[in-house]
Amino acid sequence: MILLVYIILGLVMARKNWLGQEGQAAFSVLITNFALPCAVFNSFQIAYSKEILGLIFRSLALAVVFFTTLYLLSVLFARVFRIAETIRSIWIGCSTFSSVLFIGIPIVDALFGEIGLVILIAFNTIGNLFLFGLGESIFASKMLVSPRKIFTTPAIIAAVVGFLCFLLQITVPEVISTPIQAIAGFTTPLAMMINGALLSKTLSPKLFTNVSTLQFCFVRLILIPVVLILFFKVFVKDPLLLQIVVLVSCMPSGAVNSVFAEKYSGQGRIASEFIIVSTLLSIVTIPALFHLFF
């Protein structure tokens, strides 16, 4: 519900001309270069133990397989459902990169506590590697990947530094950690406000009856999760890891996708439609699928 409030706020601000294109661009820079990296770094500020370290490595390995499979399924279903070439890259990108951290944190924290969050953080780290490595190439429909670009991306640097702090048991002083946490808290609100602003000129009841958008939501929220869950249930024997996999599989399209879509193809509005409708519908689909398999 709180995500919907941010979307409405962005929509109102855009219609009042308080959040124009320059403001949206500034918000995008703030998200990708400051807020998101702070959120990633902050997620590693947890107590060290060998058990947690082992869990992190298992989760990282599983996450690599997970996101590779998710991307391949997104490409496959884009072809199966004959998605138009004009929006195929947006469709695949929005399907591949989901809201692992921002929607996942409150759910995982409530269900599994700190240990569950450790696994979620590992998944988010690999998800960011895919997003800032493969993601730009998907949304731009051309190869933009380079090792230098990946490892100079603020979110990736934050993940590496954060993990090293975890390994070396370095706790950031409160005078530094407090502003980091505050800046990290801007990530989801700003991203959803941008989505609302992008939809400000096109929002109508037709948004929820658009066949293309509903088709995307069916694939992203139901078809792909079911395939992923059935696949990972075969070889993931750790109940906690499997439950996190199920939750991550069910997540809606990530809010940052609209930023990439607008930046590389000028189709941020289409991505916003996918993000907003899938986020609203996920309120029903996430608990339904979780209870179906557990």
Secondary structure per residue as TSV (DSSP state, phi and psi in degrees):
chain	resnum	aa	ss	phi	psi
A	1	M	-	360.0	-39.7
A	2	I	H	-63.8	-31.6
A	3	L	H	-64.5	-37.4
A	4	L	H	-63.7	-37.0
A	5	V	H	-61.2	-43.3
A	6	Y	H	-64.7	-40.1
A	7	I	H	-61.8	-46.1
A	8	I	H	-63.6	-39.9
A	9	L	H	-61.6	-44.5
A	10	G	H	-63.1	-39.7
A	11	L	H	-63.5	-46.6
A	12	V	H	-64.0	-43.6
A	13	M	H	-61.9	-38.3
A	14	A	H	-68.6	-42.1
A	15	R	H	-69.9	-24.2
A	16	K	T	-88.9	3.2
A	17	N	T	63.2	26.2
A	18	W	S	-88.8	-17.1
A	19	L	S	-135.6	81.1
A	20	G	-	-85.5	-165.7
A	21	Q	H	-63.4	-38.9
A	22	E	H	-65.4	-40.0
A	23	G	H	-65.5	-40.1
A	24	Q	H	-64.3	-39.5
A	25	A	H	-64.3	-40.3
A	26	A	H	-65.4	-40.7
A	27	F	H	-61.0	-41.6
A	28	S	H	-61.9	-43.1
A	29	V	H	-63.9	-42.9
A	30	L	H	-62.0	-39.1
A	31	I	I	-66.8	-56.2
A	32	T	I	-73.0	-30.4
A	33	N	I	-99.6	-17.6
A	34	F	I	-130.6	-60.3
A	35	A	I	-63.9	-50.3
A	36	L	H	-63.2	-46.2
A	37	P	H	-58.2	-38.1
A	38	C	H	-64.6	-39.5
A	39	A	H	-64.4	-41.1
A	40	V	H	-65.1	-48.9
A	41	F	H	-60.4	-44.6
A	42	N	H	-62.2	-29.5
A	43	S	T	-67.1	-18.4
A	44	F	T	-93.2	-0.4
A	45	Q	-	-82.7	69.8
A	46	I	S	-129.3	161.9
A	47	A	-	-66.8	139.1
A	48	Y	-	-83.7	141.9
A	49	S	-	-159.4	154.4
A	50	K	H	-63.8	-34.7
A	51	E	H	-64.4	-43.8
A	52	I	H	-67.2	-38.7
A	53	L	H	-60.9	-45.7
A	54	G	H	-61.9	-40.5
A	55	L	H	-63.9	-38.7
A	56	I	H	-62.6	-46.1
A	57	F	H	-64.3	-40.9
A	58	R	H	-64.2	-40.7
A	59	S	H	-66.8	-39.7
A	60	L	H	-62.5	-44.4
A	61	A	H	-63.6	-43.4
A	62	L	H	-64.9	-37.4
A	63	A	H	-65.1	-36.3
A	64	V	H	-60.8	-46.2
A	65	V	H	-64.1	-41.5
A	66	F	H	-60.1	-53.1
A	67	F	H	-71.5	-29.7
A	68	T	H	-64.7	-46.0
A	69	T	H	-64.3	-41.5
A	70	L	H	-61.2	-43.7
A	71	Y	H	-63.4	-44.2
A	72	L	H	-64.1	-38.6
A	73	L	H	-66.2	-38.9
A	74	S	H	-62.4	-43.7
A	75	V	H	-64.4	-43.9
A	76	L	H	-61.2	-49.5
A	77	F	H	-71.1	-25.6
A	78	A	H	-63.5	-35.3
A	79	R	H	-78.3	-42.4
A	80	V	H	-59.6	-42.3
A	81	F	T	-90.7	7.2
A	82	R	T	51.8	51.9
A	83	I	-	-67.2	134.3
A	84	A	-	-58.2	144.3
A	85	E	H	-58.0	-31.8
A	86	T	H	-65.8	-26.4
A	87	I	H	-122.7	6.9
A	88	R	H	-62.5	-42.1
A	89	S	H	-64.3	-38.8
A	90	I	H	-65.4	-42.6
A	91	W	H	-60.5	-48.4
A	92	I	H	-65.7	-44.5
A	93	G	H	-62.5	-45.9
A	94	C	H	-67.2	-28.9
A	95	S	H	-76.3	-36.0
A	96	T	H	-77.2	-41.3
A	97	F	S	-103.7	104.8
A	98	S	B	-103.9	176.6
A	99	S	-	-86.4	64.5
A	100	V	T	-61.0	-49.6
A	101	L	T	-83.4	-48.6
A	102	F	T	-72.6	-37.5
A	103	I	T	-91.7	-30.4
A	104	G	H	-68.3	-37.6
A	105	I	H	-56.9	-53.4
A	106	P	H	-63.1	-34.2
A	107	I	H	-70.2	-51.1
A	108	V	H	-65.2	-40.2
A	109	D	H	-61.4	-41.4
A	110	A	H	-69.9	-36.7
A	111	L	H	-86.9	-39.2
A	112	F	H	-125.0	-9.4
A	113	G	H	71.4	-153.7
A	114	E	H	-61.8	-40.4
A	115	I	H	-63.2	-40.8
A	116	G	H	-63.5	-37.9
A	117	L	H	-65.4	-35.2
A	118	V	H	-58.9	-45.2
A	119	I	H	-65.4	-43.5
A	120	L	H	-61.7	-39.7
A	121	I	H	-61.8	-42.1
A	122	A	H	-61.6	-43.4
A	123	F	H	-63.6	-40.5
A	124	N	H	-65.3	-36.7
A	125	T	H	-62.1	-48.0
A	126	I	H	-66.1	-37.6
A	127	G	H	-60.0	-39.0
A	128	N	H	-67.6	-37.3
A	129	L	H	-60.7	-42.4
A	130	F	H	-67.4	-43.5
A	131	L	I	-62.4	-49.8
A	132	F	I	-87.2	-6.4
A	133	G	I	-99.5	-65.7
A	134	L	I	-82.2	-30.8
A	135	G	I	-56.5	-47.0
A	136	E	H	-60.7	-38.7
A	137	S	H	-65.9	-38.0
A	138	I	H	-64.5	-51.2
A	139	F	H	-70.2	-28.7
A	140	A	H	-87.9	-9.7
A	141	S	T	59.0	30.8
A	142	K	S	-158.3	156.5
A	143	M	-	-71.0	118.3
A	144	L	-	-123.7	5.7
A	145	V	-	-74.1	134.7
A	146	S	-	-151.4	138.6
A	147	P	H	-53.7	-40.5
A	148	R	H	-62.7	-41.2
A	149	K	H	-67.4	-40.1
A	150	I	H	-62.1	-49.4
A	151	F	H	-87.2	4.3
A	152	T	T	-109.6	6.0
A	153	T	S	-73.8	130.8
A	154	P	H	-51.8	-41.7
A	155	A	H	-66.6	-35.8
A	156	I	H	-71.6	-42.2
A	157	I	H	-58.8	-42.8
A	158	A	H	-62.4	-37.8
A	159	A	H	-66.1	-44.1
A	160	V	H	-64.6	-48.2
A	161	V	H	-63.8	-41.9
A	162	G	H	-62.1	-42.5
A	163	F	H	-66.5	-39.7
A	164	L	H	-63.7	-39.1
A	165	C	H	-62.6	-38.6
A	166	F	H	-64.3	-46.9
A	167	L	H	-62.6	-41.3
A	168	L	T	-89.6	4.1
A	169	Q	T	56.7	42.9
A	170	I	-	-94.3	116.6
A	171	T	-	-100.6	123.7
A	172	V	-	-68.5	133.6
A	173	P	-	-57.4	151.0
A	174	E	H	-59.2	-33.3
A	175	V	H	-63.7	-23.1
A	176	I	H	-98.5	-41.0
A	177	S	H	-66.0	-33.7
A	178	T	H	-62.2	-51.1
A	179	P	H	-65.9	-32.0
A	180	I	H	-61.8	-46.5
A	181	Q	H	-62.5	-38.9
A	182	A	H	-65.0	-45.9
A	183	I	H	-65.4	-40.1
A	184	A	H	-58.7	-34.9
A	185	G	T	-66.6	-14.0
A	186	F	T	-79.4	-16.6
A	187	T	H	-56.0	-59.3
A	188	T	H	-66.2	-46.9
A	189	P	H	-56.8	-45.8
A	190	L	H	-65.6	-42.6
A	191	A	H	-63.3	-43.0
A	192	M	H	-72.2	-30.7
A	193	M	H	-66.0	-37.9
A	194	I	H	-62.5	-41.8
A	195	N	H	-60.1	-42.3
A	196	G	H	-64.2	-40.5
A	197	A	H	-65.1	-40.5
A	198	L	H	-64.9	-28.8
A	199	L	T	-91.5	-2.6
A	200	S	T	-58.7	-31.4
A	201	K	T	-94.0	-6.6
A	202	T	T	-127.2	-2.9
A	203	L	-	-65.1	128.8
A	204	S	S	-160.9	167.2
A	205	P	G	-57.1	-22.8
A	206	K	G	-64.4	-20.4
A	207	L	G	-57.0	-34.4
A	208	F	G	-95.5	5.1
A	209	T	T	-122.7	4.1
A	210	N	-	-67.3	121.0
A	211	V	H	-61.2	-42.4
A	212	S	H	-62.5	-43.7
A	213	T	H	-67.2	-43.3
A	214	L	H	-66.6	-35.2
A	215	Q	H	-63.1	-44.0
A	216	F	H	-59.6	-46.0
A	217	C	H	-63.3	-38.7
A	218	F	H	-61.3	-44.7
A	219	V	I	-68.6	-47.1
A	220	R	I	-73.2	-35.9
A	221	L	I	-96.9	-18.4
A	222	I	I	-124.9	-58.4
A	223	L	I	-65.0	-53.1
A	224	I	H	-62.4	-46.0
A	225	P	H	-58.4	-41.7
A	226	V	H	-62.3	-44.5
A	227	V	H	-63.7	-45.9
A	228	L	H	-62.4	-44.1
A	229	I	H	-63.8	-46.1
A	230	L	H	-62.5	-36.8
A	231	F	H	-67.5	-48.6
A	232	F	H	-76.7	-22.4
A	233	K	T	-64.3	-21.6
A	234	V	T	-68.2	-39.8
A	235	F	T	-124.4	-5.1
A	236	V	-	-93.4	108.3
A	237	K	-	-96.2	-18.9
A	238	D	-	-73.4	115.0
A	239	P	H	-56.4	-41.5
A	240	L	H	-65.9	-46.6
A	241	L	H	-59.0	-42.4
A	242	L	H	-64.7	-40.6
A	243	Q	H	-65.6	-36.9
A	244	I	H	-66.9	-40.1
A	245	V	H	-58.7	-42.9
A	246	V	H	-61.3	-46.9
A	247	L	H	-64.0	-44.9
A	248	V	H	-64.5	-35.2
A	249	S	H	-61.6	-32.3
A	250	C	T	-88.7	-4.0
A	251	M	-	-66.0	144.9
A	252	P	-	-74.2	175.4
A	253	S	B	-59.9	139.5
A	254	G	-	-73.8	145.4
A	255	A	T	-63.1	-29.8
A	256	V	T	-71.6	-15.8
A	257	N	H	-58.5	-36.1
A	258	S	H	-65.8	-32.7
A	259	V	H	-64.3	-46.5
A	260	F	H	-65.8	-43.2
A	261	A	H	-62.6	-41.0
A	262	E	H	-70.1	-39.7
A	263	K	H	-66.1	-42.2
A	264	Y	H	-100.3	-20.0
A	265	S	H	-139.6	-0.8
A	266	G	S	67.3	22.4
A	267	Q	-	-115.3	37.7
A	268	G	H	-61.6	-30.6
A	269	R	H	-63.6	-43.4
A	270	I	H	-63.5	-44.7
A	271	A	H	-61.0	-39.0
A	272	S	H	-63.2	-38.3
A	273	E	H	-61.1	-46.1
A	274	F	H	-60.6	-43.8
A	275	I	H	-65.9	-49.5
A	276	I	H	-66.9	-48.4
A	277	V	H	-67.6	-41.3
A	278	S	H	-66.4	-35.0
A	279	T	H	-65.0	-43.4
A	280	L	H	-66.1	-44.2
A	281	L	H	-69.8	-26.6
A	282	S	H	-66.1	-18.7
A	283	I	H	-58.9	-30.5
A	284	V	H	-94.8	-43.9
A	285	T	H	-71.7	-35.0
A	286	I	H	-61.7	-55.4
A	287	P	H	-65.2	-33.2
A	288	A	H	-63.5	-48.5
A	289	L	H	-69.2	-38.0
A	290	F	H	-62.4	-44.3
A	291	H	H	-72.5	-26.8
A	292	L	H	-66.1	-37.6
A	293	F	H	-97.9	-7.9
A	294	F	-	-132.5	360.0
